[in-house]
Amino acid sequence: MAILTANNQSLTEITSLPSGVSGGALVLLATETASSSSTISFASDIDDTYDEYVFKLYDINPSADGAIFQVNFRDGSSAYDATKTTTWFRALHSEDGSTHASLSYDAAYDVAQGTGIQKLTGSLGNGADESLAGTLQLFAPSNTTFVKHFLYRGSMYFNADGAMDVYAAGYCNVTAAIDGVQFSVDTGNFDGVIKMYGVS
């Protein structure tokens, strides 16, 4: 087997990858801006063109203090109700360092072979300077043999004045393709920007 090498010997001088090495570039497919929105849906461009789709969340700010940001998936029908099995955990630390210093799994935030909405955050702050940012990855959504995996990681302003680092993961346990993704809050509306990319 041949070893692929860069076009010169210094990493700082590399101007291109060797032939045969994929760059895994993100291709922007859609941008949705929420403005007092109850949901943001991506209902097209999720197909077999890419094996991975990435959703970037920017400055998601809810109208209701303590709202929870969430996601669900569509599997060929008009409803966002794909059957899922998921898990959820978070790290939390307060601004003054005196309380809420913890790392924990929370069974109330996951789904066990159900169609319910997947929570992506804890209780969000709704102040003018409070928001969340995160990334959701969806793998091989058009595969009709295997389950469809997803991963989420986000950083958020916890409404009790602290930082929360959230991890959620799971799979849509359906043989049908996943062809839509919908984001929402459990109460009120939200502002922010969500971008969808395909990974080439």
C-alpha atoms as a printed R data frame, in Angstrom:
    type eleno elety resid chain resno       x      y      z
1   ATOM     1    CA   MET     A     1   0.000  0.000  0.000
2   ATOM     2    CA   ALA     A     2   1.399  3.403 -0.971
3   ATOM     3    CA   ILE     A     3   1.749  6.120  1.646
4   ATOM     4    CA   LEU     A     4   0.131  9.413  0.670
5   ATOM     5    CA   THR     A     5   2.288 12.447  1.384
6   ATOM     6    CA   ALA     A     6   1.622 16.165  1.341
7   ATOM     7    CA   ASN     A     7   3.059 18.342 -1.434
8   ATOM     8    CA   ASN     A     8   6.067 19.371  0.688
9   ATOM     9    CA   GLN     A     9   7.721 18.676  4.043
10  ATOM    10    CA   SER     A    10   6.432 21.581  6.177
11  ATOM    11    CA   LEU     A    11   2.886 21.574  7.603
12  ATOM    12    CA   THR     A    12   2.769 25.357  7.460
13  ATOM    13    CA   GLU     A    13   3.498 25.257  3.729
14  ATOM    14    CA   ILE     A    14   0.813 22.727  2.739
15  ATOM    15    CA   THR     A    15  -1.419 24.217  0.059
16  ATOM    16    CA   SER     A    16  -3.347 21.110 -0.998
17  ATOM    17    CA   LEU     A    17  -4.131 17.592  0.184
18  ATOM    18    CA   PRO     A    18  -2.679 14.589 -1.634
19  ATOM    19    CA   SER     A    19  -4.919 13.058 -4.263
20  ATOM    20    CA   GLY     A    20  -7.169 10.431 -2.731
21  ATOM    21    CA   VAL     A    21  -7.462 12.226  0.634
22  ATOM    22    CA   SER     A    22 -10.947 13.580  1.310
23  ATOM    23    CA   GLY     A    23 -11.238 16.961  2.976
24  ATOM    24    CA   GLY     A    24 -14.683 16.297  4.496
25  ATOM    25    CA   ALA     A    25 -15.824 19.771  3.489
26  ATOM    26    CA   LEU     A    26 -19.060 21.268  4.784
27  ATOM    27    CA   VAL     A    27 -21.447 22.288  1.998
28  ATOM    28    CA   LEU     A    28 -24.011 24.858  3.125
29  ATOM    29    CA   LEU     A    29 -27.469 23.681  2.043
30  ATOM    30    CA   ALA     A    30 -29.875 25.924  3.954
31  ATOM    31    CA   THR     A    31 -30.012 28.751  6.489
32  ATOM    32    CA   GLU     A    32 -33.107 29.371  8.602
33  ATOM    33    CA   THR     A    33 -33.523 32.421 10.839
34  ATOM    34    CA   ALA     A    34 -35.951 32.122 13.730
35  ATOM    35    CA   SER     A    35 -37.745 35.291 14.767
36  ATOM    36    CA   SER     A    36 -40.341 34.579 17.456
37  ATOM    37    CA   SER     A    37 -40.688 31.160 15.812
38  ATOM    38    CA   SER     A    38 -42.323 28.133 17.400
39  ATOM    39    CA   THR     A    39 -40.497 25.703 15.097
40  ATOM    40    CA   ILE     A    40 -37.807 25.681 12.426
41  ATOM    41    CA   SER     A    41 -38.028 22.779  9.965
42  ATOM    42    CA   PHE     A    42 -35.620 21.427  7.387
43  ATOM    43    CA   ALA     A    43 -37.945 19.491  5.100
44  ATOM    44    CA   SER     A    44 -35.882 19.284  1.905
45  ATOM    45    CA   ASP     A    45 -32.304 18.545  0.799
46  ATOM    46    CA   ILE     A    46 -31.967 15.675  3.298
47  ATOM    47    CA   ASP     A    47 -31.425 12.728  0.968
48  ATOM    48    CA   ASP     A    48 -28.729 10.307 -0.213
49  ATOM    49    CA   THR     A    49 -26.532 13.106 -1.592
50  ATOM    50    CA   TYR     A    50 -24.512 13.118  1.633
51  ATOM    51    CA   ASP     A    51 -23.804 10.482  4.270
52  ATOM    52    CA   GLU     A    52 -23.729 13.078  7.037
53  ATOM    53    CA   TYR     A    53 -25.720 16.242  7.674
54  ATOM    54    CA   VAL     A    54 -24.616 18.847 10.215
55  ATOM    55    CA   PHE     A    55 -26.868 21.465 11.832
56  ATOM    56    CA   LYS     A    56 -25.151 24.458 13.438
57  ATOM    57    CA   LEU     A    57 -27.158 26.405 16.026
58  ATOM    58    CA   TYR     A    58 -26.258 30.048 16.651
59  ATOM    59    CA   ASP     A    59 -27.521 32.268 19.490
60  ATOM    60    CA   ILE     A    60 -30.775 30.414 20.147
61  ATOM    61    CA   ASN     A    61 -32.679 32.626 22.600
62  ATOM    62    CA   PRO     A    62 -36.112 31.555 23.922
63  ATOM    63    CA   SER     A    63 -38.974 33.881 24.814
64  ATOM    64    CA   ALA     A    64 -39.744 31.935 28.006
65  ATOM    65    CA   ASP     A    65 -37.245 31.639 30.842
66  ATOM    66    CA   GLY     A    66 -36.566 27.968 31.493
67  ATOM    67    CA   ALA     A    67 -37.617 26.803 28.019
68  ATOM    68    CA   ILE     A    68 -36.033 23.625 26.667
69  ATOM    69    CA   PHE     A    69 -34.751 23.458 23.084
70  ATOM    70    CA   GLN     A    70 -35.547 20.191 21.321
71  ATOM    71    CA   VAL     A    71 -35.489 18.242 18.043
72  ATOM    72    CA   ASN     A    72 -37.482 15.588 16.233
73  ATOM    73    CA   PHE     A    73 -37.167 13.705 12.950
74  ATOM    74    CA   ARG     A    74 -39.491 12.885 10.058
75  ATOM    75    CA   ASP     A    75 -39.410  9.436  8.446
76  ATOM    76    CA   GLY     A    76 -41.390  9.829  5.242
77  ATOM    77    CA   SER     A    77 -44.738 11.042  6.575
78  ATOM    78    CA   SER     A    78 -45.778 14.616  7.280
79  ATOM    79    CA   ALA     A    79 -45.205 14.248 11.037
80  ATOM    80    CA   TYR     A    80 -41.962 14.672 12.965
81  ATOM    81    CA   ASP     A    81 -42.358 11.560 15.076
82  ATOM    82    CA   ALA     A    82 -39.698  9.012 14.148
83  ATOM    83    CA   THR     A    83 -39.213  6.303 16.777
84  ATOM    84    CA   LYS     A    84 -36.017  6.946 18.754
85  ATOM    85    CA   THR     A    85 -33.838  5.577 21.520
86  ATOM    86    CA   THR     A    86 -31.579  8.207 23.065
87  ATOM    87    CA   THR     A    87 -29.409  9.235 25.990
88  ATOM    88    CA   TRP     A    88 -28.598 12.613 27.573
89  ATOM    89    CA   PHE     A    89 -26.060 13.976 30.049
90  ATOM    90    CA   ARG     A    90 -24.621 17.324 31.020
91  ATOM    91    CA   ALA     A    91 -21.962 19.191 32.963
92  ATOM    92    CA   LEU     A    92 -23.068 22.268 34.914
93  ATOM    93    CA   HIS     A    93 -21.312 25.060 36.782
94  ATOM    94    CA   SER     A    94 -22.679 28.304 38.239
95  ATOM    95    CA   GLU     A    95 -21.219 31.732 37.493
96  ATOM    96    CA   ASP     A    96 -20.098 32.338 41.079
97  ATOM    97    CA   GLY     A    97 -18.745 28.800 41.481
98  ATOM    98    CA   SER     A    98 -20.759 28.166 44.639
99  ATOM    99    CA   THR     A    99 -23.504 25.853 43.352
100 ATOM   100    CA   HIS     A   100 -24.495 23.581 40.488
101 ATOM   101    CA   ALA     A   101 -21.028 22.069 40.003
102 ATOM   102    CA   SER     A   102 -22.004 18.649 38.682
103 ATOM   103    CA   LEU     A   103 -21.828 16.058 35.920
104 ATOM   104    CA   SER     A   104 -24.880 13.852 35.510
105 ATOM   105    CA   TYR     A   105 -27.029 11.623 33.336
106 ATOM   106    CA   ASP     A   106 -30.725 12.530 33.336
107 ATOM   107    CA   ALA     A   107 -33.215  9.807 32.418
108 ATOM   108    CA   ALA     A   108 -36.020 12.373 32.184
109 ATOM   109    CA   TYR     A   109 -34.319 13.860 29.112
110 ATOM   110    CA   ASP     A   110 -33.986 10.733 26.991
111 ATOM   111    CA   VAL     A   111 -36.407  8.672 24.908
112 ATOM   112    CA   ALA     A   112 -36.781  4.880 25.134
113 ATOM   113    CA   GLN     A   113 -38.134  3.519 21.857
114 ATOM   114    CA   GLY     A   114 -40.634  6.356 21.616
115 ATOM   115    CA   THR     A   115 -41.788  9.005 19.158
116 ATOM   116    CA   GLY     A   116 -41.513 11.942 21.558
117 ATOM   117    CA   ILE     A   117 -39.405 15.018 21.002
118 ATOM   118    CA   GLN     A   118 -35.732 14.764 22.006
119 ATOM   119    CA   LYS     A   119 -34.643 17.438 24.479
120 ATOM   120    CA   LEU     A   120 -31.324 19.065 23.581
121 ATOM   121    CA   THR     A   121 -30.921 21.448 26.518
122 ATOM   122    CA   GLY     A   122 -31.697 21.984 30.139
123 ATOM   123    CA   SER     A   123 -33.594 25.106 31.220
124 ATOM   124    CA   LEU     A   124 -32.449 27.964 29.008
125 ATOM   125    CA   GLY     A   125 -32.131 31.535 30.158
126 ATOM   126    CA   ASN     A   126 -34.137 34.064 28.136
127 ATOM   127    CA   GLY     A   127 -32.223 37.255 28.966
128 ATOM   128    CA   ALA     A   128 -31.069 39.535 26.158
129 ATOM   129    CA   ASP     A   129 -27.510 38.187 26.539
130 ATOM   130    CA   GLU     A   130 -28.474 34.534 27.213
131 ATOM   131    CA   SER     A   131 -28.486 31.863 24.516
132 ATOM   132    CA   LEU     A   132 -27.257 28.493 23.331
133 ATOM   133    CA   ALA     A   133 -24.927 27.368 20.564
134 ATOM   134    CA   GLY     A   134 -24.458 23.804 19.402
135 ATOM   135    CA   THR     A   135 -24.043 21.198 16.686
136 ATOM   136    CA   LEU     A   136 -26.296 18.294 15.705
137 ATOM   137    CA   GLN     A   137 -24.910 15.590 13.408
138 ATOM   138    CA   LEU     A   138 -27.195 13.178 11.538
139 ATOM   139    CA   PHE     A   139 -25.565 10.142  9.913
140 ATOM   140    CA   ALA     A   140 -26.717  8.283  6.776
141 ATOM   141    CA   PRO     A   141 -30.334  9.466  6.970
142 ATOM   142    CA   SER     A   142 -31.269  7.824  3.657
143 ATOM   143    CA   ASN     A   143 -30.097  4.363  4.668
144 ATOM   144    CA   THR     A   144 -33.026  1.939  4.636
145 ATOM   145    CA   THR     A   145 -31.175 -0.966  6.293
146 ATOM   146    CA   PHE     A   146 -29.660  0.418  9.475
147 ATOM   147    CA   VAL     A   147 -30.845  2.724 12.253
148 ATOM   148    CA   LYS     A   148 -30.041  6.425 11.740
149 ATOM   149    CA   HIS     A   149 -27.651  7.775 14.392
150 ATOM   150    CA   PHE     A   150 -27.389 11.343 15.631
151 ATOM   151    CA   LEU     A   151 -25.120 13.239 18.031
152 ATOM   152    CA   TYR     A   152 -25.620 16.611 19.691
153 ATOM   153    CA   ARG     A   153 -23.297 18.767 21.724
154 ATOM   154    CA   GLY     A   154 -24.163 22.251 22.901
155 ATOM   155    CA   SER     A   155 -23.135 25.030 25.219
156 ATOM   156    CA   MET     A   156 -25.898 26.994 26.890
157 ATOM   157    CA   TYR     A   157 -26.697 29.633 29.488
158 ATOM   158    CA   PHE     A   158 -28.550 27.787 32.244
159 ATOM   159    CA   ASN     A   159 -31.390 29.949 33.595
160 ATOM   160    CA   ALA     A   160 -30.041 29.585 37.152
161 ATOM   161    CA   ASP     A   161 -26.986 31.677 36.158
162 ATOM   162    CA   GLY     A   162 -24.525 29.083 34.963
163 ATOM   163    CA   ALA     A   163 -22.874 27.277 32.078
164 ATOM   164    CA   MET     A   164 -24.207 23.941 30.907
165 ATOM   165    CA   ASP     A   165 -22.425 21.621 28.462
166 ATOM   166    CA   VAL     A   166 -24.959 19.145 27.046
167 ATOM   167    CA   TYR     A   167 -24.469 15.846 25.214
168 ATOM   168    CA   ALA     A   168 -27.336 13.973 23.574
169 ATOM   169    CA   ALA     A   169 -27.141 10.995 21.249
170 ATOM   170    CA   GLY     A   170 -29.235  8.181 19.909
171 ATOM   171    CA   TYR     A   171 -30.745  6.648 16.844
172 ATOM   172    CA   CYS     A   172 -33.973  6.731 14.881
173 ATOM   173    CA   ASN     A   173 -35.022  3.088 14.985
174 ATOM   174    CA   VAL     A   174 -36.791  3.000 11.632
175 ATOM   175    CA   THR     A   175 -35.993  1.394  8.291
176 ATOM   176    CA   ALA     A   176 -37.501  4.339  6.407
177 ATOM   177    CA   ALA     A   177 -35.224  7.211  5.426
178 ATOM   178    CA   ILE     A   178 -35.120 10.296  7.626
179 ATOM   179    CA   ASP     A   179 -36.106 13.168  5.333
180 ATOM   180    CA   GLY     A   180 -36.811 16.040  7.737
181 ATOM   181    CA   VAL     A   181 -35.522 17.596 10.958
182 ATOM   182    CA   GLN     A   182 -37.499 20.021 13.138
183 ATOM   183    CA   PHE     A   183 -36.257 22.191 16.016
184 ATOM   184    CA   SER     A   184 -38.541 23.763 18.618
185 ATOM   185    CA   VAL     A   185 -38.873 24.879 22.234
186 ATOM   186    CA   ASP     A   186 -41.206 23.223 24.718
187 ATOM   187    CA   THR     A   187 -42.849 26.542 25.592
188 ATOM   188    CA   GLY     A   188 -43.051 29.926 23.872
189 ATOM   189    CA   ASN     A   189 -40.991 30.893 20.835
190 ATOM   190    CA   PHE     A   190 -37.334 31.446 20.026
191 ATOM   191    CA   ASP     A   191 -34.919 33.545 17.971
192 ATOM   192    CA   GLY     A   192 -31.648 32.442 16.404
193 ATOM   193    CA   VAL     A   193 -30.024 31.016 13.303
194 ATOM   194    CA   ILE     A   194 -29.729 27.375 12.228
195 ATOM   195    CA   LYS     A   195 -27.601 26.295  9.272
196 ATOM   196    CA   MET     A   196 -27.724 22.885  7.601
197 ATOM   197    CA   TYR     A   197 -24.635 21.465  5.898
198 ATOM   198    CA   GLY     A   198 -23.882 18.320  3.955
199 ATOM   199    CA   VAL     A   199 -20.491 16.726  4.556
200 ATOM   200    CA   SER     A   200 -18.822 15.982  1.230
